[in-house]
């Protein structure tokens, strides 16, 4: 048994290491391609890079907004840190276009005017991408979201000011060696950080993780490749530099696309949860009232009838006292399953209260609704699962029993009360006869 466990653990490690080996191989390929492109003639026009850098900054800011919206929904520190990181990165990239001479071409032998800022911004982004991996295990969920949002915004402002100060103090050609094997060795440091971030995000992908989580791993790998390509750039706007810019843009686009798609799914799930009863999966009271109001407006225009049915699980307290609350919850779910199975697509079966259920039945008159009630009650009583259960039912129809939601529900509740009272009378009579 222990041997099989060891084999399974070894296979799991191999599965985790396989993408890392693939990234290293791909990084080596990018490095070789960038080295080959060093001597390739390329037009020295800065407009391409200026526009691409502006697009990178715009994508980074949009991604920061998407990550912040995600944080507001799930309270995960990962999303908050990423929002702050990409907000800072977007501010830097957008501000670089405003620097004097940032879009001017100075000739093939002159370094980029903002080369140090580019390396520092990549390093800072790599550090902030790596930080959530390190803190997530111990501090995954935010406990004070408003306070942490204020702290994150303050850190973004301070980091932006610090980076601007550093940029003004350092010489532009600090990390440029045009004659060396690696022309811009300063890019290797953020490359190592991005690789560590990619590995960290890959190792955390155990279980059911979203597209957003997976894109962080792939995006960090693209940034890693971008830094490797940038390390081979010998002059401003040459072919390796353009390759690095394209890979960096692909990283931003990948993260943003995954974040937006995942947020759409996340908000859809939140909307469903807001309208669904968590125990039974039926519509909740809020969803029932929305459907009832909509049907009232439609029926007022068309004159067509509809009905509202109420059901009450008989003897739930006795079931809880005798068999436990888990069995009582299971009894509630059994009624919900019957109600769902006997409802049409246009019907709205819902959990009305603790042991009460409702169904809004469009295009249904009193006769059809009574047949629906008998069918549900019979199916519940014939359920073979133990303990046996039964329901009482009440009915109200528009416009016969009312023309407003409150009137219809009150009429259905009165009908339900009459049914329960009649059931109790019949039960007492049957008991007296048995004696």
N, C-alpha and C positions, 0 to 999 in steps of 0.2 A: 504493500500500500504506500509506504514511504517513497519507494522508488518511482511509482507513478506520479506522486505529488511533485517530486523533484523534476521529472521529465516535463510535467505541465508547466512548472515554474520556469524551466529553461526555455521552453517554447514561447512563453509569454515575454521573456527578456529578448528573445530573438525578434519577436514581432515589434517590440519597442525600439530595438536597435536598427532594424532594417531601414526605416525612413531616414534615420540619422546618417547611416552609411550612404544612402542615396543622395542626401543633401551635400555631403562632403564630396561625393563624386561629381555632382552637378556644379558645386562651387569650384572644383578644380577645372571643370570644363569651361566655366565662365571666365576664370582667371586666365586660362590658356587662350581663349578667344580674345579677351581684352588685350593680352600681350601681343597677339598677332595683329590686332587692329591699331597698335601704337603707331606704326609706320604708314598706315593707310591714309591717303590724303582726304581731308574733309573740309568743307567750307566753314570758315571761321565767322559764322553769323550767330549773334547772341539772341536773336529774336525767338528762335526755336526754344532755347533753354529758358528764357525769361517767361515765355508763355507756359511752358511745362511746369516751371517752378510755381507760377501763380496758380495753375490748376492743382498742383500738389497741396499748396496751402489751403485752397478752397475745399478740397476733398478731406484734408485733415480736420478742418473746422467743422465740416458737416458730420464727419465720423465722431468728433467729440460731442456734438449735440445728440447724435444717436446713442452713444455710450452713456451720456448723462440721462437720457430718457429711459434707457434700460436700467440704470441704477435706481431711478425713481420707482421702477416697477419691482425689482428683485432685491434691492438693498445690498447688493454684493459690492464689496470694496474693489474687486477687480474692475468693474465697470466704472467706478468713480475715478480710480487712478488712471485708467486709460483715457477717460474724458479729459482729465487735467493734462495728461501727457500730450495728447494730440491737439488740445487747444493751444498749449504752449508752442508746439511744433508748427502749427498752422500760423500762429502770430509771427513766428520767426521767418517762415518762408514768405509770407505776404510782405513783411517789412523789408526783406532783402531787396525786393523790387524798387523800394523807395530810397535805397542807399545811393549816394552819388557815384556814378560810374558803374553801377551794377549791371547795366545793360549795354555798356560800351565795349567794343572789341579793341583791345590794345595791341594786337599782333600775335603771331604764332609763338613767339618766344616768351611772352609775358604771362605770368601766373594769373589765375582768377582773382579778381579783387576781393571776393568773399570766400576764399577757400577755407580759411580758418573757421569762419562762421558755419560753413557747411559741415565740416568735421565735428565741430562742437554740437551743432544741432542734431547730427546723427548720433553722437555719443550720448547726449541727453535723452533722446528718444529711446535708444537701446537700454539705458539704465532704467527708464520709467516703464519700458516693456518688461524688463526683468524683475522689477520690484514686486508686482502683484504675485508672481510665482513664488517669491520668497515669503510673503506675508500671508498668503491665502490659507495655508494650513492652520494657522493659529488665529487669524482674524479675518475669516471669510465673509462674515455678515456685519453690516454696519449697525451699530446700536444707537448712534446719535447722528442721523443723516444730515440734519440741518447744520449742525456744528461742523461736521466733516466736509460738507460742501463749502462752507466759509473758509475752512482751513485750506482746502484744495485750491480755491480761487486765490487766496493770499499767496500760496506757494507758487502758483503760476505767474503772478505779477512779479514776485521777488526773483524768480528764476529768469524771467524775461529781462529784467533790469540788470541782473548779474551778467547774463550772457552778452548783453549790449556793451557793458563796461569792459568785459574781457576782450570782445572783438575790437574795441577802440584802442586797447593797449598792446595787442600782439601784432608783430609784422605779418604782412600778407603772405610772405614766402616761407613761413616758419616750417611747414611740413611738406615742402615740395622739393623733390630731388629728381629733376628731369633726366639726369644721366644714370641714375641707379637702376637696378633690376626692378625694384618697386618704386615707381615715380612718386607716389604719395603714400608713404608708410603710415601716416597718421590715420588713414582709413582702415588699417588692419585692426586697430583697437576696437572701434565700434563693430567691425565685422565679427570679432570674437564674442562681443556682448550679444549681438543679434543671434549668433549661433547658440549661445547658452540659453537665450530666451526661447528659441525655437525648440531646443531639446526639452526645456522645462514645460512648455505648453504641450509638447507631444506626450510627455510622461503623465500629465494630468488627464489625458483623454482616456480615462477608464470609466466605463459605464455609458449612460445615455447623455452624451454632451451634444450641444446644439451646433448648428453651422457657424454661429458666431465664435464659439470656442475653437472650432477646427480652423477657422480662417486666421485666428491669431497665430497659430503654428505655421501655416503656410505663408502668411504675410511676413513674419519674422525671418523665414527662410529667404524670401525675396529681397528683404533689406540686406541680409547677409550677402547675397549674390551681388547686390548693387554696390556695397562697399568694396567687395573684391574687384569689381570692374573699375570703380573709381580709383583704386590704388595703382592702376596702370596708366592713368591719364598723364600725359606729358605736357600738355598745353591747354589753354582755355578752349572749350567747345570742340575738342577733337573726338575721334570715333569712340574710344573707350569711355570718355566722359558722357557721350550721348547714350551709350549702352547703359551706363549706370543710372542716368536720368530716367530712361525708359523702364528699367527694372524697379526703380523707386516708385514711379508713377503706378506701375502694375501692383505694387504692394499696397499703396493707398486705395486704389480702385477695388482690390480684392477685399480688403477689410470693410470698406464702406458698403459694397454690394452685399456682403454677408450680414453686416449689422442691420441694414435696412430690411432685408428679407426676413431676418430672424425677429426683428421688432414687430413686423407685420404679424408673424405667427404668434408672438408673445402677447400682443394686444388682442388678437383674436381669442386666445385662450382665456385672457382676463375677462373679455366680454362674455364668453360662454360661462365662466365660473360665476359671474355676476348675475346670470339669469338661470342658473341650474342649481338644484338641490344637491348638496355634496353626498348625501347618503344614498339616495335613490337614482340620481341622474335625471329625474323628471324636471320640468320647469318649476321654478320657485314662485313664491307669492307675487313678487314684483313682475316676473314675466307673465304670469296669469293676468294680472290687472292691465298690463300693457296690451295683451292680446284681446282682453275683454273690451277695453276702451276702443280699440281699433275696429272690432266687430260691431260694436254699437254704432259707430259712425257709418260704417258700410251698410248696415241693415237699415239705418234711418234713411239712407239714400235709395236703397233698392226695395225696401219693404219685405225682404225675405226673412224668415224666422231663423233663430238659432237657440240653442239650449245650453244650460249650465247644470252640470251634475256634481253633487257632493257625495263623498263616501267617508265612512267612519269605521275604523278597525275596532270591532267589538272585543272587549275584554283584554286590552293591551296591558293594563296594570296587573291583572291576574297572571298574565304570561310572564311579565317582568318579575313578579314576586315569586313565582313558582320555578321558572326555568332560567332566570337571569336576564340582564338587559341585552346581552348579545343575541339571545334567542328572540327577544322583543324587537331588536333592530332588524333581525333577519325576517321576522313576520312583516314588518313595514315594507321591506324590500320585496317580499313575495306579493303583497298587494300591488306594489308599484309595477312589478313585472307583468302581472295580469292586466293592469290598466293600460300599460304600454302596448301589450300584444293585441288588445282589442280596440285600439284607437286607430283612426285613419291618419293619413299623412297631414291632412288639414286640421285635425283636432289638436288641442293643446292640453295633454294630461299633465297634472302638476301636483306637487305636495302642498296642500293648503295650510297645514299646521302640523302639530306633533304626530297625531295618528289620523289626521284628516287629509283627504285627497279631493281634487277637483278636476273636472274636464270641461273645457269649453268646446262645444260641438257646433261648428258653423254649418249652415244649410240643413239644420236638423230640427224638425218639428217635435211636438210632444210625443206622438206615437213612436217615432223612430228613436227618440231619446229614452223612452221607457224600455224599449227592446234592448238598447245598449246597457241600461242599468241591470236588467235581468241577466244579461249575458255575463257581465262582470261579476255580479254576485254569485252566479252559479259556478263560474270558473274558480273563484276564490274558495268557495265551500268544497269544491271537488279536488282542490290541491292535495296531493297525497303526502306532502312533506309534514313532518310532525313538529310541533303540535298542530292540531286542526285549527283553522281560523275562519272567521266570518266577518262580513261587512254589512253595514246598513247604508242605505242610499236615499238621497233626496234629489228633487229635480225642479227646475224653473225654466220657463221658455219665454223668449221675447216674441211678440210684445204682450203676450197673454198675462204674464206674471210681473211685468214691469218694463220700463223703458230706460232705466238707469242701472249702473253696475251695482250700487248699494241695494236697490230694490230687488234685483234678480238674486243676489247672494242671500239676502234676507229671506226671500221666498224659498230658495233651495234649502237654506238652513232650517226653516220651519218644516218643510217636507221631510228633511232628514230626522228632525226631532220626533215628528209623528211616527216615522218608520221605526225608530229605536223604541219608542214607547209601546208601539203595537207589538214589536218583537219581544219586549219584556213581559207584556201581558200574556202573549202566546206561550212564552217559556214557563210562566207561573202556572198557567192552566194545564200545560202538559205535565208539569211536575205534580200538580194536585191529582191529576188522573192516574199518574203512575203510583201514587200512594194508595 
